């Protein structure tokens, strides 16, 4: 049975220059290939689809 993986954006998935490293892309793809569900989450408030409310 696969696991549910929740990945924070800032400082975890992307660095502080908002760059997504190839290693993160590889890891997410491998997790999905192995039957895991991967979800991106954030603690940012007031954001919806990239726009402030």
C-alpha atoms as an extended CHARMM CRD file, in Angstrom:
* protein
*
        53  EXT
         1         1  UNK       CA              0.0000000000        0.0000000000        0.0000000000  PROA      1               0.0000000000
         2         2  UNK       CA              1.3460000000        3.4230000000       -0.9470000000  PROA      2               0.0000000000
         3         3  UNK       CA              1.8630000000        6.2960000000        1.4120000000  PROA      3               0.0000000000
         4         4  UNK       CA              0.6590000000        9.8770000000        1.2490000000  PROA      4               0.0000000000
         5         5  UNK       CA              3.5420000000       12.3430000000        1.0920000000  PROA      5               0.0000000000
         6         6  UNK       CA              2.9550000000       16.0110000000        1.8970000000  PROA      6               0.0000000000
         7         7  UNK       CA              5.8050000000       18.2770000000        0.8470000000  PROA      7               0.0000000000
         8         8  UNK       CA              6.1620000000       21.8650000000        2.0050000000  PROA      8               0.0000000000
         9         9  UNK       CA              7.1710000000       24.3380000000       -0.6860000000  PROA      9               0.0000000000
        10        10  UNK       CA              9.3730000000       26.9980000000        0.9130000000  PROA      10              0.0000000000
        11        11  UNK       CA             12.7910000000       25.7660000000        1.9860000000  PROA      11              0.0000000000
        12        12  UNK       CA             11.8610000000       22.1160000000        1.4400000000  PROA      12              0.0000000000
        13        13  UNK       CA             10.7910000000       21.5610000000       -2.1610000000  PROA      13              0.0000000000
        14        14  UNK       CA             12.1820000000       24.8090000000       -3.5740000000  PROA      14              0.0000000000
        15        15  UNK       CA             15.1360000000       26.7300000000       -2.2650000000  PROA      15              0.0000000000
        16        16  UNK       CA             14.9760000000       30.3430000000       -1.1230000000  PROA      16              0.0000000000
        17        17  UNK       CA             15.6180000000       31.4920000000       -4.6830000000  PROA      17              0.0000000000
        18        18  UNK       CA             12.4320000000       29.6520000000       -5.7800000000  PROA      18              0.0000000000
        19        19  UNK       CA             14.4030000000       27.0610000000       -7.7300000000  PROA      19              0.0000000000
        20        20  UNK       CA             13.2360000000       23.4650000000       -7.9390000000  PROA      20              0.0000000000
        21        21  UNK       CA             16.2670000000       21.1790000000       -7.9500000000  PROA      21              0.0000000000
        22        22  UNK       CA             16.4390000000       18.2080000000      -10.3060000000  PROA      22              0.0000000000
        23        23  UNK       CA             16.8740000000       15.9780000000       -7.2530000000  PROA      23              0.0000000000
        24        24  UNK       CA             13.4230000000       17.0120000000       -5.9940000000  PROA      24              0.0000000000
        25        25  UNK       CA             11.8320000000       16.2830000000       -9.3540000000  PROA      25              0.0000000000
        26        26  UNK       CA             13.5390000000       12.8870000000       -9.4500000000  PROA      26              0.0000000000
        27        27  UNK       CA             12.4600000000       12.0230000000       -5.8990000000  PROA      27              0.0000000000
        28        28  UNK       CA              8.8160000000       12.9460000000       -6.5500000000  PROA      28              0.0000000000
        29        29  UNK       CA              8.7490000000       10.9300000000       -9.7590000000  PROA      29              0.0000000000
        30        30  UNK       CA             10.2630000000        7.9010000000       -8.0390000000  PROA      30              0.0000000000
        31        31  UNK       CA              7.7840000000        8.1450000000       -5.1740000000  PROA      31              0.0000000000
        32        32  UNK       CA              4.8760000000        8.2350000000       -7.6230000000  PROA      32              0.0000000000
        33        33  UNK       CA              6.3160000000        5.3290000000       -9.6170000000  PROA      33              0.0000000000
        34        34  UNK       CA              6.4130000000        3.3510000000       -6.3540000000  PROA      34              0.0000000000
        35        35  UNK       CA              2.7010000000        3.9080000000       -5.7490000000  PROA      35              0.0000000000
        36        36  UNK       CA              2.8470000000        6.8330000000       -3.3360000000  PROA      36              0.0000000000
        37        37  UNK       CA              0.5650000000        9.8790000000       -3.5580000000  PROA      37              0.0000000000
        38        38  UNK       CA              2.5500000000       13.1310000000       -3.5150000000  PROA      38              0.0000000000
        39        39  UNK       CA              0.9100000000       16.4170000000       -2.5690000000  PROA      39              0.0000000000
        40        40  UNK       CA              2.4060000000       19.8930000000       -2.4500000000  PROA      40              0.0000000000
        41        41  UNK       CA              1.3850000000       22.0420000000        0.5060000000  PROA      41              0.0000000000
        42        42  UNK       CA              2.3140000000       25.4130000000        1.9250000000  PROA      42              0.0000000000
        43        43  UNK       CA              1.9050000000       27.4020000000        5.0870000000  PROA      43              0.0000000000
        44        44  UNK       CA              1.5470000000       30.6510000000        3.1550000000  PROA      44              0.0000000000
        45        45  UNK       CA             -1.6150000000       32.5060000000        3.9910000000  PROA      45              0.0000000000
        46        46  UNK       CA             -3.7190000000       34.5330000000        1.6100000000  PROA      46              0.0000000000
        47        47  UNK       CA             -2.5920000000       32.7670000000       -1.5410000000  PROA      47              0.0000000000
        48        48  UNK       CA             -4.9490000000       31.1260000000       -3.9530000000  PROA      48              0.0000000000
        49        49  UNK       CA             -3.7290000000       30.1170000000       -7.4070000000  PROA      49              0.0000000000
        50        50  UNK       CA             -0.7360000000       32.4060000000       -7.0810000000  PROA      50              0.0000000000
        51        51  UNK       CA             -2.7770000000       35.5490000000       -6.3880000000  PROA      51              0.0000000000
        52        52  UNK       CA             -3.3700000000       37.3310000000       -3.1130000000  PROA      52              0.0000000000
        53        53  UNK       CA             -6.9840000000       37.6830000000       -2.0660000000  PROA      53              0.0000000000
